[in-house]
Amino acid sequence: MHKNTCIIIAGPTAVGKTALAIQLAQHFHTEIISADSRQCYREMNIGVAKPSQQELDTVKHYFISSHSIHEEVNAASFEEYALKAAGEIFTKQPVAVMVGGTGLYIKAFCEGLDDIPPVPPAIREAIITQYGQYGLTWLQQQVSEQDPLYFSTGEIQNPQRLIRALEVKQATGQSIREFQQGKRSGREFNILKVGLQLPREMLHRNINHRTDVMLQQGLLQEVQGLLPWRNLNALQTVGYSELFEYIDGHCILEEATDAIKRNTRRYAKRQMTWFNRDADIHWFTPSAIREILNWCSSQLK
């Protein structure tokens, strides 16, 4: 093994990435960097499907409960954090493991981020004003019409991300995704990408079951505890937005639960759309542990 290597495990939510990451980390006697844009927040636990305490005790994880919901975390800050974490791991072991479903974070780590031209403040202010008047549905409709490329792959429950996509489109005439697909930054380590996939029916079953388990574990109570900070960017996400609607009296709990399942399935579809564009990913089913270990080991020689 001549060069440090980061093995990246990608795929949709609820496919089984955490379990595989821990097995790989144990096999290679190394540590894990999370590439999940929500598991980094200390105040969010059940709804973001954090690894269990037992899993966290088994293998050291970076970027889990590392930040507060009151901090701004984005792809650029993740890139800086993750490169530093990888450097720490490489002082001890030649292999690091990264796992997560936030495609833009993984891209930032692997390739760096592209420079997006500044947006005139008037454009952003106009969008924010209209969003305040007409709400999330209006914002989603505008992005779907003006930037369908982002709408098919982005976080469409997140108003901040939608506003960003819309302002870039209006300011430059180009999709924000076009700026996110530019030239690559070289890295001083090798990268192996493992993708996990399941038949759609099985993935949907996993998503539905996990949602039910989250509610049994106390997700509603977790969301109620976060009510004072509901407008923070970190909380504009599936599993939290729907329960805020329930708390506000806009729906019954069963409807909110169905909405979480539906929106999570849609999010998984957008994740797969993103990852399927990456020709470097080698795809496996989650149960193919031995096959995955053999492939990774053969690439490290």
C-alpha positions as CSV (number, residue, x, y, z in Angstrom):
1,M,0.0,0.0,0.0
2,H,2.0,3.0,-1.2
3,K,-0.4,5.9,-0.8
4,N,-3.0,7.0,1.8
5,T,-6.5,6.1,0.7
6,C,-10.0,7.2,1.7
7,I,-12.8,4.7,1.1
8,I,-16.1,6.6,0.6
9,I,-19.4,4.8,1.2
10,A,-22.3,6.6,-0.5
11,G,-25.9,5.9,-1.3
12,P,-29.4,6.9,-0.3
13,T,-30.8,7.3,3.2
14,A,-31.8,4.1,5.0
15,V,-29.8,1.8,2.7
16,G,-27.4,0.5,5.4
17,K,-24.3,2.8,5.0
18,T,-23.5,3.1,8.8
19,A,-23.3,-0.6,9.4
20,L,-21.0,-1.1,6.4
21,A,-18.8,1.8,7.4
22,I,-18.2,0.4,10.9
23,Q,-17.4,-3.1,9.4
24,L,-14.9,-1.5,7.0
25,A,-13.3,0.7,9.7
26,Q,-12.9,-2.3,12.0
27,H,-11.4,-4.4,9.2
28,F,-8.8,-1.7,8.3
29,H,-8.3,-0.6,12.0
30,T,-9.2,2.9,11.2
31,E,-11.7,5.7,11.9
32,I,-14.8,7.2,10.2
33,I,-15.6,10.7,8.8
34,S,-19.3,11.3,8.5
35,A,-20.5,13.1,5.3
36,D,-24.0,13.9,6.5
37,S,-25.1,17.5,6.6
38,R,-27.4,17.0,9.6
39,Q,-25.7,14.4,11.9
40,C,-23.1,17.0,12.7
41,Y,-25.6,18.9,14.9
42,R,-25.5,18.1,18.6
43,E,-29.1,19.0,19.2
44,M,-30.5,16.7,16.5
45,N,-30.3,12.9,17.2
46,I,-33.3,10.7,16.5
47,G,-34.5,12.4,13.3
48,V,-31.1,12.4,11.6
49,A,-30.5,8.7,12.2
50,K,-27.2,9.2,14.0
51,P,-25.2,6.1,14.7
52,S,-26.1,4.6,18.1
53,Q,-23.9,5.2,21.1
54,Q,-22.7,1.7,20.9
55,E,-21.6,2.2,17.3
56,L,-19.9,5.5,18.2
57,D,-18.1,3.7,21.0
58,T,-17.0,0.9,18.6
59,V,-15.3,3.2,16.1
60,K,-14.2,6.9,16.4
61,H,-16.4,9.1,14.2
62,Y,-15.6,12.7,13.0
63,F,-18.4,15.2,12.2
64,I,-20.9,13.6,14.4
65,S,-22.3,16.0,17.1
66,S,-19.4,18.3,16.2
67,H,-21.4,21.5,15.7
68,S,-24.4,23.3,17.1
69,I,-27.5,24.1,15.2
70,H,-26.6,27.8,15.8
71,E,-23.4,27.5,13.7
72,E,-23.4,27.8,10.0
73,V,-22.2,24.5,8.4
74,N,-21.9,24.2,4.6
75,A,-20.0,22.3,2.0
76,A,-17.0,24.6,2.2
77,S,-16.7,24.3,6.0
78,F,-17.1,20.5,5.7
79,E,-14.4,20.3,3.1
80,E,-12.0,22.1,5.5
81,Y,-13.1,20.0,8.5
82,A,-13.0,16.6,6.6
83,L,-9.5,17.2,5.0
84,K,-8.1,18.0,8.5
85,A,-9.8,14.9,9.9
86,A,-8.4,12.7,7.1
87,G,-5.0,14.2,7.8
88,E,-5.3,13.2,11.4
89,I,-6.3,9.6,10.5
90,F,-3.5,9.3,8.0
91,T,-0.9,10.0,10.7
92,K,-2.1,6.7,12.3
93,Q,-3.4,4.5,9.5
94,P,-3.0,4.6,5.7
95,V,-6.8,4.1,5.2
96,A,-9.7,6.3,6.3
97,V,-13.4,5.7,5.8
98,M,-16.0,8.3,4.9
99,V,-19.7,7.6,4.9
100,G,-22.7,9.7,4.1
101,G,-25.5,10.7,1.7
102,T,-24.8,14.4,1.3
103,G,-23.5,14.3,-2.3
104,L,-22.2,17.9,-2.3
105,Y,-20.2,17.3,0.8
106,I,-18.6,14.2,-0.7
107,K,-17.8,16.1,-3.8
108,A,-16.3,19.0,-1.9
109,F,-14.0,16.6,-0.1
110,C,-13.0,14.7,-3.2
111,E,-12.7,17.6,-5.7
112,G,-13.0,20.9,-3.9
113,L,-15.8,23.5,-4.6
114,D,-16.2,25.8,-7.6
115,D,-16.3,29.5,-7.3
116,I,-19.8,30.9,-7.8
117,P,-20.0,34.5,-9.0
118,P,-21.4,36.9,-6.4
119,V,-25.1,37.5,-6.5
120,P,-26.4,41.1,-6.4
121,P,-28.1,41.7,-3.0
122,A,-31.3,43.0,-4.7
123,I,-31.9,39.6,-6.3
124,R,-31.6,37.8,-3.0
125,E,-33.7,40.3,-1.2
126,A,-36.5,40.1,-3.7
127,I,-36.5,36.2,-3.5
128,I,-36.5,36.3,0.3
129,T,-39.4,38.8,0.3
130,Q,-41.5,36.7,-2.0
131,Y,-40.7,33.6,0.0
132,G,-41.9,35.4,3.1
133,Q,-45.2,36.2,1.3
134,Y,-45.9,33.0,-0.5
135,G,-44.0,30.3,1.4
136,L,-42.1,27.1,0.6
137,T,-44.5,25.8,-2.1
138,W,-44.0,29.0,-4.1
139,L,-40.2,28.6,-3.7
140,Q,-40.2,25.0,-4.8
141,Q,-42.3,25.9,-7.9
142,Q,-40.0,28.7,-8.9
143,V,-36.9,26.4,-8.6
144,S,-38.6,23.6,-10.5
145,E,-39.4,25.9,-13.3
146,Q,-36.2,28.0,-13.4
147,D,-33.6,25.4,-12.3
148,P,-35.0,21.9,-12.9
149,L,-31.4,20.4,-12.7
150,Y,-31.1,21.5,-9.1
151,F,-34.7,20.6,-8.3
152,S,-34.2,17.0,-9.4
153,T,-31.1,16.5,-7.2
154,G,-31.2,19.1,-4.4
155,E,-32.7,19.5,-1.0
156,I,-36.1,20.8,-1.9
157,Q,-37.5,20.9,1.7
158,N,-34.7,23.3,2.6
159,P,-35.6,27.0,1.8
160,Q,-32.1,28.3,2.2
161,R,-30.8,25.8,-0.4
162,L,-33.7,26.7,-2.7
163,I,-33.2,30.4,-2.3
164,R,-29.5,29.9,-3.1
165,A,-30.3,27.9,-6.2
166,L,-32.8,30.5,-7.4
167,E,-30.6,33.5,-6.8
168,V,-27.6,32.0,-8.7
169,K,-29.9,31.1,-11.6
170,Q,-31.3,34.5,-11.8
171,A,-28.0,36.3,-11.4
172,T,-25.9,34.1,-13.8
173,G,-28.4,32.4,-16.1
174,Q,-26.8,29.1,-15.1
175,S,-27.8,26.3,-12.7
176,I,-25.9,26.2,-9.5
177,R,-25.2,22.6,-10.3
178,E,-23.1,23.8,-13.4
179,F,-20.8,25.7,-11.0
180,Q,-20.6,22.5,-8.8
181,Q,-19.3,20.4,-11.7
182,G,-16.2,22.3,-12.6
183,K,-12.5,21.5,-12.5
184,R,-11.2,19.1,-9.8
185,S,-8.7,20.0,-7.1
186,G,-6.0,17.4,-6.7
187,R,-5.8,15.5,-3.4
188,E,-2.7,13.9,-1.9
189,F,-4.5,10.7,-1.2
190,N,-6.3,8.1,-3.3
191,I,-10.1,7.8,-3.2
192,L,-12.2,4.7,-3.6
193,K,-16.0,5.1,-3.9
194,V,-18.4,2.3,-2.8
195,G,-22.1,2.9,-3.5
196,L,-24.9,1.0,-1.8
197,Q,-28.2,0.3,-3.5
198,L,-31.3,-1.7,-3.0
199,P,-34.4,-2.4,-5.1
200,R,-36.8,0.5,-4.7
201,E,-39.4,-1.5,-2.8
202,M,-36.9,-2.7,-0.2
203,L,-35.5,0.8,0.3
204,H,-39.0,2.2,0.7
205,R,-39.7,-0.5,3.3
206,N,-36.5,0.4,5.2
207,I,-37.5,4.1,5.1
208,N,-41.0,3.5,6.3
209,H,-39.9,1.2,9.1
210,R,-37.1,3.5,10.2
211,T,-39.6,6.4,10.4
212,D,-41.9,4.3,12.7
213,V,-39.0,3.4,14.9
214,M,-37.9,7.1,15.1
215,L,-41.3,8.0,16.4
216,Q,-41.3,5.2,18.9
217,Q,-37.9,6.4,20.1
218,G,-39.2,9.9,20.8
219,L,-38.8,11.9,17.7
220,L,-41.8,14.1,18.4
221,Q,-40.4,15.0,21.8
222,E,-37.1,15.8,20.2
223,V,-38.8,18.1,17.7
224,Q,-40.9,19.8,20.5
225,G,-37.7,20.5,22.4
226,L,-36.3,22.3,19.3
227,L,-39.4,24.5,18.7
228,P,-37.7,27.8,19.8
229,W,-35.1,27.4,17.0
230,R,-37.4,26.0,14.3
231,N,-36.4,28.8,11.8
232,L,-32.7,27.9,11.9
233,N,-31.3,26.4,8.7
234,A,-30.4,23.2,10.4
235,L,-34.0,22.4,11.2
236,Q,-35.3,22.9,7.7
237,T,-35.2,19.2,7.0
238,V,-37.3,16.1,6.6
239,G,-38.5,14.7,9.8
240,Y,-38.6,18.0,11.6
241,S,-40.5,20.2,9.2
242,E,-43.4,17.8,9.1
243,L,-43.7,17.5,12.8
244,F,-43.6,21.3,13.2
245,E,-46.7,21.3,11.0
246,Y,-48.3,18.8,13.3
247,I,-47.4,20.8,16.4
248,D,-48.9,23.9,14.7
249,G,-52.2,22.0,14.3
250,H,-52.1,21.9,10.5
251,C,-52.4,18.1,10.3
252,I,-52.9,15.0,12.5
253,L,-49.9,12.9,13.6
254,E,-50.7,10.1,11.1
255,E,-50.6,12.6,8.3
256,A,-47.3,14.1,9.5
257,T,-45.8,10.6,9.7
258,D,-47.0,9.8,6.2
259,A,-45.4,13.0,5.0
260,I,-42.1,12.2,6.6
261,K,-42.1,8.8,4.8
262,R,-43.1,10.3,1.5
263,N,-40.5,13.2,1.7
264,T,-37.8,10.8,2.8
265,R,-38.5,8.5,-0.2
266,R,-38.3,11.6,-2.5
267,Y,-35.0,12.6,-0.9
268,A,-33.6,9.1,-1.4
269,K,-34.6,9.4,-5.1
270,R,-32.7,12.7,-5.4
271,Q,-29.7,11.2,-3.7
272,M,-29.6,8.4,-6.2
273,T,-30.0,10.8,-9.1
274,W,-26.9,12.6,-7.8
275,F,-24.8,9.6,-7.1
276,N,-25.7,7.9,-10.4
277,R,-23.9,10.7,-12.2
278,D,-20.6,9.7,-10.6
279,A,-18.9,7.1,-12.8
280,D,-16.3,6.5,-10.1
281,I,-18.7,4.8,-7.8
282,H,-18.6,1.0,-7.7
283,W,-22.1,-0.3,-6.7
284,F,-22.9,-3.1,-4.3
285,T,-25.9,-4.4,-2.3
286,P,-25.5,-3.8,1.5
287,S,-25.4,-7.5,2.2
288,A,-22.3,-8.1,-0.1
289,I,-19.9,-7.4,2.8
290,R,-17.2,-10.0,1.7
291,E,-17.4,-8.8,-1.9
292,I,-17.0,-5.2,-0.8
293,L,-14.0,-6.0,1.5
294,N,-12.3,-8.0,-1.3
295,W,-12.8,-5.2,-3.8
296,C,-11.5,-2.5,-1.4
297,S,-8.5,-4.7,-0.5
298,S,-7.7,-5.4,-4.1
299,Q,-7.7,-1.7,-4.9
300,L,-5.4,-0.9,-2.0
301,K,-2.6,-3.2,-3.2
